Amino acid sequence: MLRAALTSGGGRLTARLHRHHARLLSSSTIAALFSDPTPPADPAAAIQSAGVDLSHPDTVPALLLDPGLAGNYPAASRFFSWAASAKAALNSRSYNSMLQLAAAHGDADRFWSLFASMRSRGYGISKPAFRAASESFRANDMARDADLLQEAFAAHGRNAVAAEICKVLRAPGKDDTSKLDMLSESSVEVTDELVALVVEKVGQFPQQAMVFFRWVEQSAGAGISWGKVYNAMARVLGREDCIQEFWEVLRKMRGKGLEMDRDVYVIVIDRFLKRKMVEDAVDLFRVMTSRPEKLLTGDFIFLLKKIVVTGNLDLKLVTRVVRDYRHAGNEVKGSAFDSVLKSLRSVGRLGESGRLLKAMQEGGFEPDSADHEKAVLAMCDAGNLEEARNYLTGVEESGHKLSPNVWSCLVQKYSLGENVDMAVTCFHEMLEKSGNENVGSALEALVSGLHKKKGAKEAFKVLKNMVTEKVVVPWQTTYKYLVHKLIRQGHLKHAFEVLGLMKTHGYPPFVDPFIPHISKSGTVDDALGLLNATSLRGLPSRIVCVRLLQGLLKEERHEVAQQLLSKSPASIQNHADVRDIFNRMKLEEPVSAALADG
């Protein structure tokens, strides 16, 4: 029987012996080829002549483990490097064989370099190679490398398990129940690391994640960190297409006494806001305010700023956020309102500043006068003047004392608009509430607005009333502006009255625009009116008179100049400067006549 077995199997046994003998000869040949640090110019030809087929996937692993080559590590290492560069058929078994040799000879650098190359190609270390390498490292007192290898092998195992789970989750043609059954039938142990790996791979597919998490909830043992699991679930499910599942996860977390991690909160709320899920963001903020740890002030301000720039402004959400933040024991400072105002400005919504401040106030914020001023000024900047005026009136009636600058800004904005009558009304209200000091800027804007909308005469009328009835002191520039406009529009007598008002406030008379106007087209009465307006203690100004006479003569209006001189007091007629002007005029007249005759 034994003979029969030997006879029947003799052919196969003989073939195996021949292959083994050929491999021994081949590995020895290759060892000899690569023993020299400088290999031959064409190793491929020598290897081929030795009958070695490197294109076969089994060739290189077998050669590396044969004693002929394995016993010569330098030659084996050079051969492997050459084979890799020559694009020989190097598979996972080839790398695992070389790993064993490197570990057996204590070559850690070569080992980890090969290990990195394997991972880049998608290869993993086999169990036999892992055991052999671990034993070699321990035997060579390379405990650190042995520990690193242990960690790497475990990570590879976890990655492999995670990959298999993902295959189940992505299996085509399988419903969720079938996938859940397939996972339940596996013997995989649920760990924190496994959950993290799978979540990373299926995070963009919430439905797959839900199946996985249901399996985790059914299968996880006592050692699982539910905080990590639920936070991973929340991070994946925090999106519009599975928002109900997200809130269910948070409910389960709270039921187990667990809290959402801050980094997960930041990721999810940012996603909510980018996708215009503002109400969900506010709801999540409320959940976070109920934690023992206080939210950062930056979290609160960030959410408020996002609310006011996203879509339609929902002030109820602003109130909710402020209220939740206050109920958590936090103080809302004025800097929060400043930040939100900047966001309103960035999207052209400054007109909402008053309503926004009221919404924050309803949530528990206590604004001071400075905050109210900022709101009014912002509404003025936005042109929302009627609301700004009503808001300002209401704030002051509630006991706040606002700066006169706020009323001044409102007057100036009305003056620039169409409703200049309201600017006058606001100016009177400003005087009643804040007095008549520091109102020059507002009055100048009011005069300018009245001139543009109703003419210089109406502007003068209002200014005169303010000065005589309200004892307001305009700026000198306001007077000068009005003089120019009155003269240009032909209201010379009113312009003379302005000079009188200037005199009452100690301003020097502004005669510059009068001189050229009267010189060119004015009458004697106009000239006398200017002298009367600029007189001091009943005596006309000699300087003004001289300038008028010079201007009239320059325009060759000699008759008007003579009339003015004749109606001037003797003190002016006999003044040396005046006599000199008319003496020159008499000398020039014959010359002019002679030239005309010629």
URSUL-V84258 format. One record per helix or strand of 2 or more residues. SS is the DSSP state (A for helix, B for strand). FROM is the first residue (numbers start at 1). TO is the last residue. If there is no record, write none. Layout:
# URSUL-V84258
ss=[SS & SS]
from=[FROM & FROM]
to=[TO & TO]
This chain:
# URSUL-V84258
ss=[A & A & A & A & A & A & A & A & A & A & A & A & A & A & A & A & A & A & A & A & A & A & A & A & A & A & A & A & A & A & A & A & A & A & A]
from=[2 & 10 & 43 & 59 & 67 & 73 & 92 & 108 & 127 & 143 & 176 & 192 & 206 & 226 & 240 & 262 & 278 & 297 & 315 & 334 & 350 & 369 & 385 & 404 & 420 & 440 & 456 & 476 & 492 & 512 & 524 & 542 & 558 & 570 & 576]
to=[8 & 35 & 49 & 65 & 70 & 85 & 104 & 120 & 139 & 169 & 185 & 202 & 219 & 237 & 255 & 274 & 289 & 309 & 327 & 346 & 362 & 381 & 397 & 416 & 434 & 454 & 468 & 488 & 504 & 521 & 533 & 554 & 566 & 573 & 597]
